[in-house]
Amino acid sequence: MAAVFNVGQKLEDLKMEIIRTFDELYQYLSDRRDSLLSRLAKMKEGHDGKNVELEAAIKQLRISKDQILATMTSNLVGGLLDTVKQTLDRNIELKIAEKVKVDNLEFIEFRCYSDKIRKTINEIDLFEIIPEYVRRENPILKVCERGRGNGELTNPKGIAVDSASNELYICDKSNCRIQVLTTEGKYLRSFGTDHLKEPRSICLSKEEVFVTDKAKESIVKFSLAGQFLKETGSRGITKGRFTSITGLRHEAGLIYVCDFGIQRIQIFDSNLNFIKQFGYGELKAPTDITVLSDTIYILSQNNNSIHCYNRDCTLQNIIQLTGQDQPMPAAIFFTIDKKGNFLITNTADDIRIFSPQGVMKHILGRGHLYNLMGIVLDNSDNIICVNYGIEGPDCFQKY
């Protein structure tokens, strides 16, 4: 089991490292002050090539700054260091723009940059870079009930949250139904036994529930109350049909569905009418999908990556998932938090948290999770996941 991750101490160490580094930078600039004053004095006296002299002095500052910043690499808070670097870039540019006067020697009053950086550090909430939930090594709630009764689960796969009610909808696969629970695990209702054979993934709109059925290779639509509304799809390779249907997501009146077997994404309207498809030849084993703002994110099981598409379905970029001791085996479900971090379930029985750039930040749940399937964030940003039992009971867990 992984050692306890002391976030508070790590952040304090990081703060001190940044402050020390920029103190060193200030000292370096101070040491160069006399040399710069001499150069600028010559420029003021009318020496030829004064613009070249000025450019050389400024370039020297920038090079020294970049060299010092290069020593501050840290996988843990790369995003923070980028922010600090950009702030320093702006400070230097502003100083040059506002103070550089060839006929005025006073501009060379370099102030202490470490004061600026300390202010920057104080203004940036470091926990915006490192999510608060990395503190949670143990589940704050664990409900284990295997069976066919109300609130009991058998081989659960897939989970969604109703943002309005904060209710959870869980694909209870082997019981051929959808169960609705509170975020505390209390049973509310169930539906779908007459229309589902093997529910695998689930998503919600404001008024409807959409479920992929892996046995029938179809999408089934219900009302939030559980009334059957429509079904579409069957096994096949033509549009509107599937070979191993997996994840799906509703966004802005559209349903995005992963067709794992043909390695494509199919798009339907909210009435389950086919609209278009994309990704063939670009995707490798797509297992799950989410849509935020103008970007479609697709989790690829085979090559440890997340493919990012624009809303017009053109490939924007591919985020490689790095920073792991060993490649992540069989990524299955994922979600994205408010800060853009990726939370990914996999067959290694843990949740791996990656930065928006794809660098792994933390591993959660080792020793508590097994055969981990669906994952979602509730309205309080708690992680809620489900796992089914081979080595243990079927569980609903919250972190």
CORVEN-V743395 format. One record per residue. N is the residue number from 1. PHI is phi as a letter, one per 20 degrees, with the letter a starting at -180 (NA if undefined). PSI is psi in degrees with one decimal (999 if undefined). D_LAST is the distance of its C-alpha to the last C-alpha in Angstrom with 1 decimal. Layout:
{{N,PHI,PSI,D_LAST} {N,PHI,PSI,D_LAST}}
This chain:
{{1,NA,140.6,16.8} {2,f,148.3,16.3} {3,f,154.3,17.3} {4,f,133.9,15.0} {5,e,109.8,15.0} {6,e,90.6,16.8} {7,f,-44.1,16.2} {8,g,-46.5,18.6} {9,f,-39.2,21.4} {10,f,-41.6,21.1} {11,f,-40.2,21.6} {12,f,-42.6,24.4} {13,f,-40.4,26.1} {14,f,-43.9,25.9} {15,g,-47.7,27.4} {16,f,-37.6,30.2} {17,f,-42.8,30.8} {18,f,-44.9,31.2} {19,f,-45.0,33.5} {20,f,-41.6,35.6} {21,f,-42.1,36.0} {22,f,-23.5,37.2} {23,f,-42.0,39.5} {24,f,-39.8,41.0} {25,f,-43.3,41.4} {26,f,-41.9,43.2} {27,f,-40.3,45.5} {28,f,-44.2,46.3} {29,f,-39.9,47.3} {30,f,-40.0,49.3} {31,f,-27.1,51.2} {32,e,-1.7,52.2} {33,f,-47.7,53.4} {34,f,-40.2,57.0} {35,f,-41.8,57.2} {36,f,-40.7,56.0} {37,g,-41.3,58.3} {38,f,-44.1,61.2} {39,f,-43.9,60.3} {40,f,-32.1,60.1} {41,f,-40.8,63.3} {42,f,-38.0,65.1} {43,f,-42.6,63.6} {44,f,-32.2,64.9} {45,f,-3.2,68.4} {46,n,20.6,68.5} {47,f,148.3,67.9} {48,f,152.9,67.7} {49,m,30.5,64.3} {50,f,-31.5,62.4} {51,f,-37.6,59.7} {52,f,-41.9,59.2} {53,f,-44.2,58.9} {54,f,-46.6,56.3} {55,f,-39.0,54.2} {56,f,-40.1,54.4} {57,f,-44.9,53.3} {58,f,-42.0,50.3} {59,f,-39.0,49.4} {60,f,-40.8,49.6} {61,f,-46.2,47.0} {62,f,-42.1,44.6} {63,f,-46.0,45.0} {64,f,-38.9,44.4} {65,f,-45.6,41.3} {66,f,-36.9,39.9} {67,f,-41.6,40.8} {68,f,-42.8,39.0} {69,f,-29.5,35.9} {70,f,-21.7,35.9} {71,e,-4.3,35.2} {72,d,27.2,31.9} {73,f,138.2,29.9} {74,b,118.3,26.3} {75,f,-28.3,23.7} {76,f,-42.4,21.0} {77,c,48.3,22.3} {78,g,-37.4,24.9} {79,f,-38.8,24.3} {80,f,-44.1,25.1} {81,f,-37.6,28.3} {82,f,-42.0,29.4} {83,f,-44.5,29.2} {84,f,-42.6,31.2} {85,f,-43.8,33.7} {86,f,-37.8,34.2} {87,f,-43.9,34.8} {88,f,-40.2,37.4} {89,g,-46.7,39.0} {90,f,-39.6,39.4} {91,f,-44.3,40.8} {92,f,-43.2,43.4} {93,f,-43.1,44.4} {94,f,-40.7,44.8} {95,f,-42.2,46.9} {96,f,-44.8,49.1} {97,f,-37.8,49.5} {98,e,-29.1,50.3} {99,d,-21.8,52.2} {100,f,108.0,54.0} {101,c,117.6,57.6} {102,f,-29.9,60.2} {103,e,13.0,62.7} {104,c,110.6,60.4} {105,f,-7.8,59.4} {106,f,-15.4,57.0} {107,f,-18.3,54.0} {108,e,14.7,53.3} {109,f,80.3,51.8} {110,f,122.2,48.4} {111,e,172.6,46.0} {112,f,109.1,43.2} {113,f,-25.4,40.4} {114,f,-31.9,38.1} {115,f,-40.8,38.2} {116,f,-42.9,37.1} {117,f,-38.2,34.3} {118,g,-40.5,33.1} {119,f,-41.3,33.2} {120,f,-44.7,31.2} {121,f,-42.3,28.5} {122,f,-32.3,28.4} {123,f,-27.2,28.2} {124,e,123.6,25.3} {125,f,109.2,21.8} {126,f,-23.0,20.6} {127,f,-9.4,17.0} {128,f,-27.9,18.0} {129,e,-41.8,18.6} {130,d,107.3,15.6} {131,g,145.8,12.5} {132,f,-30.4,10.8} {133,f,-3.1,7.3} {134,f,-12.8,9.3} {135,f,-19.6,9.5} {136,e,90.9,6.2} {137,e,-23.4,8.1} {138,c,148.9,7.0} {139,f,142.7,4.7} {140,e,-10.9,5.4} {141,b,134.9,7.1} {142,b,114.0,9.1} {143,d,114.9,12.2} {144,d,103.5,14.8} {145,c,106.5,18.1} {146,e,130.5,20.4} {147,q,-164.2,23.5} {148,d,-0.8,25.3} {149,e,177.5,25.0} {150,f,128.1,23.2} {151,n,-5.7,19.4} {152,e,146.7,19.9} {153,c,146.2,19.1} {154,c,108.6,21.2} {155,l,58.4,20.3} {156,f,141.0,17.8} {157,b,117.5,18.0} {158,n,135.6,16.9} {159,b,145.2,14.9} {160,b,156.8,15.7} {161,c,136.6,15.1} {162,e,110.7,18.1} {163,f,-24.5,17.9} {164,f,-46.6,20.7} {165,e,-13.6,19.4} {166,m,25.6,15.6} {167,e,149.5,16.3} {168,d,135.1,14.8} {169,d,120.5,17.4} {170,d,132.4,16.9} {171,f,106.5,19.7} {172,e,83.3,20.7} {173,g,-57.9,23.0} {174,f,-16.5,25.1} {175,e,3.0,25.6} {176,l,47.0,26.8} {177,b,170.0,25.0} {178,d,129.2,22.3} {179,d,141.6,20.3} {180,d,124.0,19.0} {181,c,161.7,16.3} {182,f,169.0,14.7} {183,f,-7.4,11.1} {184,e,3.0,11.4} {185,n,8.6,12.9} {186,e,132.2,16.5} {187,f,136.4,19.1} {188,d,-51.2,21.2} {189,a,171.1,23.5} {190,b,160.7,24.2} {191,a,169.3,26.8} {192,o,-3.7,28.3} {193,f,-25.2,29.8} {194,e,-8.9,33.3} {195,c,-8.5,32.3} {196,d,141.7,29.6} {197,d,-41.2,30.1} {198,b,71.6,27.1} {199,f,133.6,24.5} {200,d,-47.0,22.5} {201,c,158.0,21.0} {202,b,145.7,20.7} {203,b,163.9,20.9} {204,c,147.5,22.1} {205,d,-169.8,24.8} {206,f,-22.5,25.6} {207,c,-8.1,27.7} {208,c,161.5,27.1} {209,c,131.8,24.9} {210,d,132.3,25.7} {211,c,134.4,25.0} {212,e,137.1,26.2} {213,d,108.4,28.0} {214,f,-31.7,28.5} {215,f,-38.8,31.3} {216,e,-6.8,33.3} {217,l,54.3,32.4} {218,b,169.0,32.1} {219,d,130.0,30.1} {220,d,135.5,30.0} {221,d,133.6,29.7} {222,c,162.7,29.0} {223,f,167.0,28.9} {224,f,-27.3,25.7} {225,f,-10.7,27.3} {226,o,6.5,27.8} {227,f,129.0,31.4} {228,f,135.0,32.5} {229,d,-45.8,34.0} {230,a,158.3,34.8} {231,b,143.8,34.3} {232,b,154.9,35.5} {233,o,156.9,35.7} {234,a,176.2,36.9} {235,f,132.3,37.2} {236,r,178.4,39.3} {237,d,-6.7,39.6} {238,e,171.9,41.2} {239,f,139.1,39.4} {240,n,-0.7,37.3} {241,c,166.2,36.8} {242,c,153.0,34.3} {243,c,94.6,34.1} {244,m,72.2,30.5} {245,f,137.9,28.7} {246,c,-111.5,25.0} {247,f,160.3,22.7} {248,b,161.4,23.7} {249,b,138.8,23.1} {250,d,135.4,24.9} {251,b,124.4,26.1} {252,l,45.1,29.1} {253,n,4.8,30.8} {254,d,148.0,30.4} {255,d,119.7,28.6} {256,d,125.8,27.9} {257,c,131.8,27.8} {258,e,124.1,27.4} {259,d,90.2,30.4} {260,g,-43.0,29.3} {261,f,-44.9,32.7} {262,e,-6.9,34.9} {263,m,58.2,32.3} {264,b,168.8,32.6} {265,d,132.5,30.9} {266,d,143.2,32.7} {267,d,133.5,32.6} {268,c,157.6,33.4} {269,e,178.8,34.0} {270,f,-13.6,32.3} {271,e,11.3,35.2} {272,m,30.8,34.4} {273,e,131.2,37.5} {274,f,138.4,37.4} {275,d,-57.3,37.8} {276,a,174.9,37.5} {277,c,157.1,35.9} {278,b,169.2,35.1} {279,n,-11.4,33.8} {280,f,130.3,36.2} {281,n,-12.2,37.3} {282,d,-33.8,34.5} {283,e,149.5,31.3} {284,c,108.2,30.5} {285,l,64.1,28.5} {286,f,125.7,26.3} {287,d,-29.8,23.2} {288,b,161.8,21.2} {289,b,145.4,22.1} {290,b,158.2,21.0} {291,c,123.4,23.4} {292,c,131.9,23.0} {293,l,-120.1,26.1} {294,d,18.3,28.9} {295,c,136.7,27.1} {296,d,120.6,26.2} {297,d,129.1,23.7} {298,c,125.0,24.1} {299,e,123.5,22.2} {300,d,120.3,24.9} {301,f,-31.8,24.2} {302,e,-28.9,27.5} {303,c,26.3,27.7} {304,l,56.6,24.3} {305,b,164.3,24.7} {306,c,120.6,23.9} {307,e,131.9,27.1} {308,d,123.0,27.5} {309,d,148.6,30.2} {310,f,169.0,31.9} {311,f,-22.3,32.2} {312,e,6.8,35.7} {313,m,23.5,34.0} {314,e,141.0,35.5} {315,f,124.2,33.5} {316,e,-52.6,32.5} {317,a,169.8,31.0} {318,c,123.7,28.9} {319,e,112.8,25.9} {320,e,131.9,26.0} {321,e,112.4,22.7} {322,c,-178.5,23.7} {323,n,15.7,22.8} {324,d,145.3,21.8} {325,f,-39.1,23.7} {326,c,150.6,24.3} {327,g,145.1,24.1} {328,f,124.8,21.1} {329,e,134.5,22.2} {330,l,68.5,22.1} {331,f,136.6,19.5} {332,d,-62.5,18.8} {333,c,157.3,16.4} {334,b,163.7,15.2} {335,b,169.4,14.2} {336,c,131.0,15.2} {337,e,-178.3,13.7} {338,f,-19.1,16.2} {339,e,4.2,17.3} {340,n,6.1,18.2} {341,f,145.1,15.8} {342,e,128.9,15.4} {343,d,114.5,12.3} {344,c,129.7,14.1} {345,e,155.5,13.7} {346,b,172.6,16.7} {347,f,4.8,18.7} {348,e,6.4,17.9} {349,m,43.8,14.8} {350,b,171.2,12.3} {351,d,126.5,10.7} {352,d,130.8,13.2} {353,d,122.7,13.1} {354,d,147.5,16.6} {355,f,168.9,18.5} {356,g,-20.8,20.7} {357,e,-3.7,23.5} {358,n,13.7,21.8} {359,e,128.9,21.3} {360,f,131.4,18.3} {361,d,-32.5,16.3} {362,a,154.1,13.6} {363,d,129.8,12.5} {364,c,140.9,9.0} {365,n,1.9,8.6} {366,f,134.1,12.3} {367,n,-11.4,13.6} {368,d,-23.7,10.9} {369,d,153.5,11.4} {370,a,141.1,14.9} {371,l,51.3,16.7} {372,f,127.9,13.7} {373,d,-106.3,14.9} {374,f,155.0,13.6} {375,b,141.6,10.8} {376,b,158.7,10.7} {377,d,129.3,9.5} {378,e,-173.3,10.4} {379,f,-15.1,12.9} {380,d,13.1,10.8} {381,m,23.4,9.2} {382,f,142.4,5.6} {383,e,126.8,5.0} {384,c,130.7,6.4} {385,b,163.2,8.6} {386,c,146.5,11.5} {387,b,152.8,13.6} {388,d,158.2,17.1} {389,e,119.2,19.0} {390,d,-46.3,21.7} {391,e,-5.9,20.6} {392,a,-177.7,18.5} {393,f,160.0,17.9} {394,f,136.8,16.5} {395,c,152.2,12.9} {396,d,120.5,10.5} {397,c,147.9,6.8} {398,c,136.0,3.8} {399,c,999,0.0}}
